[in-house]
Amino acid sequence: MQSSLSSPPHASSHGTSNRAAIIWAALIFATMLTWLVGERGDAGPAITALLMTIAFAKGTLIILDYMALRRAPLMWPLIALGWMLLVCSMIGLAYWKGLAA
């Protein structure tokens, strides 16, 4: 008889619970960092680049680990990461164009 505490059949595709906890902690830390930057009122191109980099890193962790695309066929993570790169690039381009205006 199988114990109710054993790993679910999909556990190997999601990594270990330790990895999930570390990623969760990293996401919380990154969220707190961006909140702190906002609360301080920091601004400018360097701060915007920092915030976009953090957002991209958070999105990458979510796509690869929480959506379990790290071990999926290559097409699926490329589609998701490519879309995120496109969106972040468009936001960065709009910000840069706004600075030039």
Order of alpha helices (4+ residues) and beta strands (2+ residues): alpha-alpha-alpha
